[in-house]
Amino acid sequence: MARLSEHGIRLSSMSPSFLNSNSTSHTWPFSAVAELIDNASDPGVSAKQIWIDVVDEGDQRCLTFTDNGSGMTPNKLHKMLSFGFTEKGSGKSSQQAIGVYGNGFKSGSMRLGRDALIFTKNGGCQSVGMLSQTYLHNIKAQAVMVPIVPFNQQTNILLLVVTEDSTASLAAILKHSIISSEEQIHAHFDSIHSKKGTKILIWNIRRAKDGKTEIDFETDPTDFRLPEIQTEEIKKGLSNSGSLRHHQNIPDMYYSLRAYLSILYLKPRTQVILRGKKIQARLVSKKLSYIEHDVYKPQFSVSYCDSTRYV
């Protein structure tokens, strides 16, 4: 039965299938990666660095995104795992937020893989949350559910903060994720070396039609690259649109994450470390032969229209 609001009217629900359909807004995996970097660099988080890597967790190949930003409270983590909630732009920060619609993490993470764990600590509280299509499918869920478990830290011991759903959430995470013990949760919190920060672990990475992972992790140990077959498809699309001549080579930003991230931001706020090696930002504006500065000043005009009603 649907939950009722405080007004006695049924609340809307969200089908688990929406997690996948929402992720299709990213036709290219690198734009999904950019969403997660945006979240770390935006005001309210303001991470100085973010580390991106690929690791093996048990028998699963996983993407990891670890930042040294401000971390999240359990309430903020719940909002991040929900849709449309954002506090960006509500403060007095001089920096403008990149994302303001409360959808970036969901679309980005679910584009890269089917399942994600989020470990976050804000200096006083540590929380782990899960957004998992596999979990929702296995339990035949009719609506999206997000298990979240908050912990308090006293000395070196993690004590579970008992909330109305913490016990059930912990059981769900240990049964339906790649983490099977509280000791593993502790280890992931410890892998965030700063006092505050967030670590995202994504598994069941999206695969191409040939069964291989969509991203090539083997060709270059310092990069994430797209396989040659996908590069050829991109080249064909650029040629058909007139953006690339047939004799030209496709720019490396289309198939190399390292190249793409080097030109992603006009003024980088956060240092990105990809597979242990820093991204060297290339400020495109300084490499142009000719630069033109233009200031947009909208002009508003008021027009009046008399209307006569005939009866």
C-alpha positions in Angstrom: 0.0 0.0 0.0 1.3 3.5 -0.9 2.5 5.7 1.9 0.3 8.7 2.8 1.5 12.2 3.2 0.7 14.4 6.2 -2.3 15.6 4.2 -3.7 12.0 4.0 -3.0 11.8 0.2 -0.9 9.0 -1.4 2.8 9.9 -2.1 4.2 9.4 -5.6 6.5 6.4 -6.0 9.5 5.9 -8.4 9.9 2.6 -10.2 13.4 1.0 -10.0 13.5 0.9 -13.8 13.8 4.7 -13.8 17.4 4.4 -12.5 18.4 2.9 -15.8 16.2 5.0 -18.1 17.4 8.2 -16.2 21.0 7.2 -16.9 20.5 7.2 -20.6 20.8 11.0 -20.6 24.5 10.2 -20.8 25.2 8.7 -24.2 28.9 8.7 -23.4 30.6 7.3 -20.2 33.0 10.2 -19.8 30.1 12.7 -19.3 28.9 10.4 -16.5 32.4 10.6 -14.9 32.2 14.4 -15.2 28.9 14.4 -13.1 30.7 12.8 -10.2 33.6 15.2 -10.4 31.2 18.2 -10.5 29.6 17.0 -7.3 33.0 16.9 -5.5 34.0 20.4 -6.8 30.8 22.2 -6.2 30.3 24.6 -3.2 29.2 22.8 -0.1 31.7 20.0 -0.8 34.7 21.9 -2.2 37.1 19.0 -2.5 40.7 19.9 -3.1 41.4 16.6 -4.7 39.5 13.6 -6.2 41.1 10.3 -6.9 39.6 8.1 -9.7 40.7 4.5 -10.0 39.6 0.9 -10.9 40.1 -1.8 -8.3 39.1 -5.4 -7.7 36.7 -6.0 -4.8 36.4 -9.8 -4.5 35.5 -11.0 -7.9 34.1 -7.6 -9.1 35.9 -4.9 -11.0 34.9 -1.6 -9.5 35.3 2.1 -10.2 36.2 4.3 -7.2 35.8 8.0 -6.8 37.3 9.4 -3.5 37.4 13.0 -2.5 38.6 15.1 0.5 35.6 17.4 0.5 33.3 18.1 3.5 31.5 14.8 3.5 27.8 14.3 4.3 25.5 13.8 7.2 23.0 10.9 6.9 20.3 13.3 6.0 22.4 14.9 3.2 23.3 11.4 2.0 19.7 10.5 1.8 18.9 13.6 -0.2 21.8 12.8 -2.6 20.4 9.3 -3.2 16.9 10.8 -3.8 15.8 12.9 -6.8 15.5 16.6 -7.1 16.9 17.6 -3.7 19.8 20.0 -3.7 21.2 22.6 -1.4 23.7 24.0 -4.0 23.3 27.6 -4.7 21.4 28.2 -1.4 24.5 29.4 0.5 26.7 32.5 0.3 29.5 31.0 -1.6 31.2 33.1 -4.2 31.5 30.1 -6.5 28.6 29.1 -8.7 27.4 25.6 -8.5 27.7 23.4 -11.6 24.8 21.1 -10.8 21.6 22.5 -9.3 18.9 19.9 -10.2 19.6 17.1 -7.7 20.1 14.4 -10.4 23.8 14.2 -11.3 24.9 11.4 -9.0 22.0 9.2 -9.9 22.4 9.6 -13.7 26.2 9.5 -13.6 26.7 6.5 -11.3 24.0 4.4 -12.8 25.4 5.1 -16.3 28.7 3.7 -15.3 27.4 0.6 -13.4 24.3 -1.0 -12.0 25.2 -0.6 -8.4 27.0 1.9 -6.1 28.0 2.2 -2.4 28.8 5.6 -0.9 31.0 5.9 2.1 31.1 9.4 3.6 32.3 11.1 6.8 31.9 14.7 7.9 34.2 14.7 10.9 31.6 13.5 13.5 29.5 10.9 11.7 30.3 8.2 9.2 27.6 6.8 6.9 27.3 4.2 4.2 24.5 4.2 1.6 23.6 2.0 -1.3 21.9 2.7 -4.7 21.6 -0.6 -6.4 19.6 -1.8 -9.3 20.6 -5.4 -8.6 19.4 -5.2 -5.0 16.0 -3.8 -6.1 15.6 -6.5 -8.8 16.5 -9.3 -6.4 14.0 -8.3 -3.8 11.4 -7.5 -6.5 11.0 -3.9 -5.2 8.1 -1.9 -6.6 9.8 1.5 -5.7 13.3 2.7 -5.3 14.7 2.1 -1.8 18.1 3.4 -0.5 19.6 1.6 2.6 21.6 4.0 4.7 23.6 3.2 7.8 25.0 5.9 10.0 27.9 5.2 12.4 29.5 7.1 15.3 33.2 6.7 15.9 34.6 6.4 19.4 38.3 5.8 19.5 38.8 3.2 16.8 35.4 1.4 17.3 32.5 2.0 15.0 29.2 2.0 16.9 26.0 1.6 14.9 23.7 4.5 15.4 20.3 2.9 15.9 17.6 4.6 13.8 14.3 3.1 12.7 15.8 1.5 9.6 19.5 1.2 10.4 19.4 -2.5 11.3 17.4 -3.5 8.2 19.6 -1.2 6.0 22.8 -2.8 7.3 21.4 -6.3 6.7 20.5 -5.3 3.1 23.9 -3.8 2.4 25.8 -6.8 3.8 23.6 -9.3 1.9 23.1 -7.6 -1.5 26.3 -5.6 -2.1 30.0 -6.6 -2.6 30.6 -5.8 1.1 29.8 -8.7 3.4 31.1 -7.5 6.9 31.2 -4.5 9.1 35.0 -4.9 9.0 35.0 -4.2 5.3 32.8 -1.1 5.9 35.4 0.1 8.4 38.2 -0.5 5.9 36.5 1.6 3.3 36.0 4.5 5.8 39.7 4.2 6.6 40.6 4.4 2.9 39.3 8.0 3.0 42.6 9.4 4.4 41.3 12.8 5.3 39.1 13.5 8.4 36.2 14.4 6.0 35.4 13.1 2.6 33.4 10.7 0.4 34.2 7.5 -1.5 32.0 6.1 -4.2 32.3 2.4 -5.2 30.6 1.4 -8.4 30.3 -2.2 -9.6 28.6 -4.3 -12.3 30.2 -1.9 -14.7 28.3 -1.4 -17.9 29.4 -3.8 -20.7 29.4 -3.4 -24.5 27.7 -5.8 -26.9 30.8 -8.0 -27.0 30.6 -8.7 -23.3 33.7 -6.6 -22.4 33.5 -3.6 -20.1 32.5 -0.4 -21.9 35.7 1.2 -20.7 39.2 -0.2 -21.5 41.3 -0.4 -18.4 44.2 -2.4 -19.8 45.6 -0.5 -22.8 47.0 2.4 -20.7 47.5 1.8 -16.9 47.3 5.5 -16.3 44.1 6.1 -18.2 40.5 5.0 -18.9 40.0 4.6 -22.6 37.2 3.6 -25.0 37.7 0.5 -27.0 38.6 0.9 -30.7 35.2 -0.3 -31.8 33.5 2.5 -29.9 36.1 5.0 -31.2 35.2 4.1 -34.8 31.5 4.6 -34.0 32.3 8.1 -32.6 34.4 8.9 -35.6 31.6 7.9 -38.0 29.1 10.1 -36.1 31.5 13.1 -36.2 32.1 12.6 -39.9 28.4 12.3 -40.7 27.6 15.5 -38.8 30.4 17.4 -40.6 32.4 17.9 -37.4 35.3 15.8 -38.7 36.7 15.4 -42.2 37.3 11.9 -43.4 41.1 12.3 -43.5 41.3 13.7 -40.0 42.0 11.7 -36.8 39.5 11.8 -34.0 40.6 14.1 -31.1 41.9 12.1 -28.2 39.4 13.7 -25.8 36.7 11.5 -27.3 38.4 8.2 -26.3 40.8 9.1 -23.5 39.4 10.1 -20.1 42.8 11.7 -19.2 42.6 13.9 -22.3 39.0 14.8 -21.7 39.5 15.8 -18.1 42.5 18.0 -19.0 40.2 20.4 -20.9 36.9 19.8 -19.0 37.0 22.9 -16.9 37.8 26.5 -17.9 39.0 27.2 -14.3 39.6 23.9 -12.5 38.6 23.9 -8.8 39.6 20.4 -7.9 42.8 18.5 -8.7 41.9 15.2 -10.4 44.2 12.2 -9.9 43.4 9.4 -12.4 44.9 6.0 -11.6 47.6 7.6 -9.4 48.7 10.3 -11.9 47.6 13.9 -11.7 45.6 15.4 -14.6 47.5 18.3 -16.1 44.9 20.9 -17.0 45.1 22.5 -20.4 43.5 25.9 -20.4 42.1 26.0 -23.9 41.5 29.8 -23.8 45.3 30.4 -23.6 46.0 28.2 -26.6 43.7 29.9 -29.0 45.3 32.0 -31.7 42.5 34.6 -31.5 40.4 35.4 -28.4 37.3 37.5 -28.5 35.6 38.7 -25.3 31.9 39.3 -25.5 29.6 40.5 -22.8 26.0 39.5 -23.1 23.6 42.2 -22.0 19.9 41.2 -22.6 17.6 43.9 -23.7 14.0 43.8 -22.6 11.3 45.7 -24.4 7.7 46.0 -23.3 5.0 45.8 -25.9 1.4 46.5 -25.2 -1.4 44.8 -27.0 -5.0 45.9 -26.7 -7.6 43.2 -27.0 -11.3 43.6 -27.4 -13.7 40.9 -26.3 -16.8 40.6 -28.4 -19.9 39.1 -26.9 
